[in-house]
């Protein structure tokens, strides 16, 4: 078994300086005066093994375990304790002869653990120690005032100690697993039995449906076989029709091929005849050149053109005649209208006297003159108003131009000002040195900003971690307050212990809160640095923006200067336009200077007209018939005059159209005459050529007739070919229809798969189909899936039934296993109990002469259902409870139990801190003797003042304290 070889302390409690203690196997005794730091040695061992409770190490909080400096010395910044185990037997699975465990404690209460200088977690430390059955809270470590804890325990806690020593936890684990397995098995068994019941009912129903389905399936197979046979017969019939159609198509194709051969022969003959015609034409052409062909083409073209021109000429002639006739009719209409006007005047004049006529005539003439004058004045007035409007328009235009001119001048001024301002801004920005390394600085500070943000994120994570620790510690306080028994050491948790532990946890929380405050402060500082960096980056961005502005200023300056030049040009043009407009305005004003008296002249003329009209009215009033006659005459004459005007306008338009048509008619006649002369000349020349080549032309004509005959024959043959092709296409369509039917039937037939075809008439097959379908219909709705489902369900049912049997067997096996585990568990417990009880009684008798001590189970039949009591038998029939013993007697009982446990299950080392403090001289001698007997295979590290124990020590360690600092020396015997 591993044992402690060395212990190193530095800054732990009173051991301010580096202190090293070498331990041996056997009995190692630490002695010294009170307050010299003896107990700090045992507490340092508990500390390095991972014990968390500062209270158990006589400290209010973890930070108090660090050397505080006393009155004169400087406090240690951390506590360090290292322990070296001998690993010769390989109890630790690290593969080294020695194993060193080190623990560092910071002032903030955090600890760092190391194994062979490799940082580990506390849990990893505990797991490694467990390999060698070392527990920092184990029974082999008894500190000050803990010796009588065995007596104070609850009976059930004592029983649990025996259970742990007996190693029955393995049985408990196996039993728990078996119980879990049993529970699962019972649940599964219940579920499967429920399923089995359901499947049984379902299977019975399926069996009936299966019988119906089998019958229906047989009928369906028969029907399928019969239908497939009918389809097969239809396919055969259709194939025969298709073969017949193919023969007819072949016959039509043969006829078409023959016709095509005939047509080819006739076409070949036509080609030969055309060749002969071309030879004749070539012969004529050689002798006449292209003259005859051109003549023929020209004659045809001239005839066509002449026909068109003659038609056009006749059309024009008809239009001219129509216009002439209409013109004569309109002239007659005008003559009649004029005659009617004269008649009206004569009739009117007869109605009035000569003197009245004369005066009436004078008045009308004067009125007419005044009206003429007024018209002239009105024209001048209108001219005046037009000129006035034009002056207003030009004045408006002039004002607009002058306004534009002023605006342009203002724009020019502003542009000049902007240009000056831009140049000044550019000068200032240039003086600032903008653009010199801005991007590089910006990139560097952005990277710095990113680093600071990462630092902030890291601190935020640490803050979250601290808050989590704080919450955990608060939760630990609540859990501690609820504890009645320590889950590790199995001791009853007293109120004092709870209060101290609560106080310790609160101190840890205070340390965490201080650290949290520090972290928040660091975070605030980083936030400020980030803000400064952000401000500087913003400043760089502003400078970069100003650099962009400078570039934009440069571009804007160029644009403004170009705009300025354009505006200068526009200014010159506007000046020219304004000068020209002013000249026009002056001329317009001169035009209207002499028109200002027009209104007066018009008023005077109006007065004259009114006077003449009054005189005329008086004249009319003396002769009423004169008034009516004049009125009627005027109306009728006005109507006649309007009619004459319309008619004259029509005549005028007609004459214009007539002149145009006559011109076109004359041109067409001249064109016709020219074309006729040209045609006559060309026809005479063609007749001369035709007469010269008459025989060749006659031969050509015969050849053309032969070609025409052959073409007629070809057309007849093509008609026959089209008839045959139409018939063949019709047959192909029919064949395609039959092929489609065959494909459909074949597809239907293939759906039946490999099936027997019955050799019987179609009528018989159809009769059998009707019969079987009727029987199938009588069966009604059938669950055809029952055939498939039944076998599957039956298989499932058999499988589930087998599973039920198997699970019931498993259940029995588990129950047997649990029973066996309980037996083994009880056997192991009783074996350990009896052995420890026997050693306990013997040890007690060696340490005390008061009587006999033994352990007694409250329930001997089922020891796990109750606790374990310690009984002291003083004499026959006289018993005493261990709680009634004195302090020394309780210590003897506890020591007797410890050595009894050590004998049954030895630990690799034992640490006892003043366990003999309550013993008298005689009992101390007995304890020393008992230790001597049990020290053979274990290591003991004991704090004691007992001379008898010191006499038996193999190594003696003496402690002393100077100025609050402990020192230690060793003496080996």
Order of alpha helices (4+ residues) and beta strands (2+ residues): beta-beta-beta-alpha-beta-beta-beta-beta-alpha-beta-alpha-alpha-alpha-alpha-alpha-alpha-alpha-alpha-alpha-alpha-alpha-alpha-beta-beta-beta-alpha-beta-alpha-beta-alpha-beta-beta
